[in-house]
Amino acid sequence: MFPLIAVLGPTAVGKTALSLHLAETFNGEVVSADSRQVYRGLDTGTAKATPEERRCVPHHLLDLVDPDQPLTLAEYQRLAYATIEDILRRGRLPLLVGGSGLYVRAVLEGWTIPGVEPNAALRAALEREAEERGEAALHHWLAALDPQAAARIDPRNVRRVVRALEVCLTAGRPISALQARRPPPYRILRLGLTMPRELLYRRLDQRVERMMAQGLVEEVQGLVARGYSLTLPAMSGLGYRQIGLYLQGEITLEEAVALIKRETRRFVRQQYTWFRLDDAAIRWLDASLPDCGERMEEEVRAFLSG
């Protein structure tokens, strides 16, 4: 049972800085668990580790595909396991770091992901259904076919609702029945980072302002100039969708920034449904405290010593 450290928590809580500290202290390497950082060219809006940070500590599973290329959860999981095994073989410590609950849990819990190939025609029909009848109607259909999956999926997350329906209708079985769990062969320490909500919200707002100053608008303009449509799933992420509305003349830049901040706060609330504060398997630490780094070190040292 080889060790695996997972650093979890919501956006802007400080996962990057603290995971870099742990990696430098314990001869570790970072395995990203962020569903947007897999795309090349989406750098500023996804808060990717900087080139300098990557020179200090190796980072894996960044920049895997172009924005118009798909990457399934099953593909990510396979790459994550292969990367973790490679890090362990070289005698280093793998740190799975991210706030994408689906990615994190698929790796830590060993989800068996349904091997149902995407059906473009069915998917398009379901997406039209959502547009014509509304997100709730599509979610109600899923609830009728697979109540367990519907209970786990936010009705506003149309992509996940569509995928669950796609699997149900193609395989003829509920997606929840196909999603067994086979725990991976690791000894896992889950470190959760949190902080008082109002402080986190202030950090979120500051992060958005920083992204704007670092050229988020120019990044989206560059992606569009290279032929990447604003309707691509990759471009639907926080920051990119709102700046896209601005570039299309539908809202002002000021309105776009306010919308990014509001939607990011909503996303954080959603992240806390994936990483629950009452989850006994997660060792929660307050990232706003000055000794948080030291406390994380203590947790890891105790874990590695057995």
N, C-alpha and C positions, 0 to 999 in steps of 0.2 A: 504494500500500500504506500505508494509514493506521495509526497506532500503536494498540495495545490492550495494556494492562497487566493481567495476571491475578495476583491475590494468593490463593494456595492454601494449604491446610494443615488440620490436624485441629481439632476443636472445642476452644475455650478456649486456643488457642496465642497469641492476640493479634492476629488478623487485623483486627478492627474498629479498634482504636487505631492500628495502623500504616498501615492504608489511609486513615484520616482524615488522618494526617500527610502521606502522599503526595499526597492530593487537595488539601490546603491548599497544599502546596509547588509543585505542578505544574498548578494550575488544573484540577483534575479533578473528576469526578463518579462516584459509586459505583453500579454495577449489581449488585444482589444475586443470588447464585447459591446460594440456600438454599431447599430444597424445602418447608420449614415456614413460613418467613417470608412466603410468598405468601398465607397465611390471615389474614384480619382477626380481631382479638381474641386471637390467639395471640402474645402479646408477651413476657411474662416468661419463659416456658418456652423460647422460641426465641432469647432474647437479642437482640432487635431493637435497632437503633440507637435511641437515645433521641430525643425531640423536639428537645432541645438540639443533639445531634449532627447531626440532619437539618437544623437551621437553619444550622449551620456549613458543611455540605457536602451538596449535593443527593443523595438516595438514590432509586433506581428499583427497580421490581419488588417492592416490599413491598405487603402488603395488597391483593392483586389480586382475591381471591375470598373468599366466606364459607366457613366450615368445612364446610358441607354441599354445596359446589359443587366439581366436578372441575376440574382444570387439567392437561391432558396435557403430556407432555414436548415434543411438537411445538408446542403453543401457547406454552409458555415460551420455546422456542428462537426462535420468530417474534418474540415481544415483545422478547427480548434483542437480536436483530439490529436491530430497528427503533429501540430505545433507543440502542444504540451509534451507529447512523448519525446520529441526532438530536444526540447529544452532539458527534460529530465535526463536523457541519455548523455548530455554534455555536462551533467553534474551541476546544473544551475536550477534556480527555484522559479517555477512558473507562477505569474500573478495574473489572474483573469480579472480585468478591470473594465467596468462599464455600467451604464445605466439602462441598457435595453433589456428589460426583464425577460422577454422571450428568448433572447440569445443566451443570457446568463443561466436561466433555469434549464434550457435545453441541454447545456453542457453539464451543469452540476448535478442534474437529476437523471441524466441519461435518457432523455425522451427518445422513444422509437417513433420517428416521424413518418407519416404515411407516404408510401412511394407512389403517389398518384401524380402522373405528369400533368403539367398545366394544360388546360383545354381553352384555347384562346377564344373560340366561338362562344362557349358556355360562359366564360368569364365576362365577355363583352355584353352578353345578354343580361347577366345578373347586374352588371354595372348600370345598364340602361334601366333596369327595373328599379334600382336604387334612385336614379335620377328622376324617374317618372312618378314613383309611388312613395319615395322617401326612404331614409335610412331605417326608420323604425319598422316599416313593412317587411324589409328584407330580414331584419333581425327576428321578427315574429315568425317568419318562415323557418329560419334556422332553429328557433326555439321549439317549433313543432316537430322538426326532424331530429334534433339533437339538443335536448334541454341542458345537458351537462356542458356542452361547448358554448351554448348561448349564454349561460350564466357566467362564463369566464371572459367573454369578449364584449368590450364596450360597443354598444350599438353604433356609435359615431365612427368606429374604426371599420369603415366600409371594406377596406382591403382584406382584413382578417375575416370578416363576415362572409365575403365573397369566396375566399379560399375554403372556408369551412363548408359552405354550401357546395362548392365545386367538388370537394372530396366526397361528401355525402351522396351527391347525385351520380358521380362517376363510379365510385366503389360500391354503392348500394348499401353502405354501412355508415353509421355515425362516425365522424372524425374522432370523437372522444374514445370510441372503442378501438381505434387503430393506434392511439397514442399511449402505448404502454411505456413503462419506465424501467430501465435497467441501469442501476447506479454504476457509474464508471469506477475503475479500480484505483481510486485516489483517496487519500486521507485529506479531507477538505476543512479548511478554516475559513469561515465566512465572516468578514469584517464589514459591518455596515456603518456608513458615515451619514450623520444627520446634523441638524442644528435647529434652533428655534425658527419657526416658519417665517416670521417677519424679517429676521435677519437674512434668511435664505432668499426671500423675495427681493430684498435690497441688492443682494449679490447678483440675482438674475437680471435686474434692471441695469446694473453696472456692466454686466457681461454683454448685454445687448448693445449698450452704448459703445463699449470697447470694440465689438465686432463691426459696428458701423464705421468707427474711426479707422479700423484696420482694412476697410475696403470691401464690405459685404456686397454693396451695390455693384461695384466694379467686378466682383467675382461672378455674380449672377449674369451681368451683362456679357462677360467673357464666355460663359457657358452657352448662352443663347447664341452668341456670334459663332460659336463652333458647331452649331447645329443641334444642340440639345433642347428639345421642346420643354416648355414649362409644364406640359401635361404629363411628363414622365413621372413614374412613382418616386424616383430619386429626387425630383425637384419639388415634391410635395412636403418635404420636411420643414421643420420650424425655421423661419428666416427666409428660405428660398421661395416658398409659396407666397409669402407676404410681399417680398421685394418684387416678385413676378407680377403681382397685382399692380404695384406701383409702376413698373416698367410698361405695363399695358395701358396705363392711364386710368385705371379704375379707382385708385385711391391716391392720396398725396403721400409723400415720403414720411411726413409726420404721422399720418394715420397708419402707415405700414409699421413704423417703429412701435407705436402704441399697441398695434395688433400682435406683433411678435412678443412683446412683454406679456400681454394678457394670455396668449395661447401657451407661452412657456410656463406660466404659473399653473394653467390647467393641466399641462403635461406633467408637471411635478406632482400634482395631486394624483394623477393616474399612476405615476411611478411608485408612489407609496402603497398602491394596491398590489403591486408586484412584490415589493420588499416591505413587508409589514413590520411595524415597530414591535409587535407582540410575538414575532416569530422567534421562538427559543433557539433555533438553529443559527441565528445571526447574532454576533457580538456587536452590539451597537455602541458607537463612540460619538461624542459631540465634537464635530470638526471645528467648532468655533472656539474651543478651549485651547490655550497656548501649549498645553502638554499633550495634545492629541497624538502627535507624532511619536512621542516617547511611549505613550500607552499602547499604540499599535505595535511598536517594537517589542514591548513586554509580552503582548499577546502572541506574537509570532515566535519569539524565543521560547516561550513556554510550550507552544504547539510543536515546534521542531524538536524539542527535547523529549517529547513524548509524554 
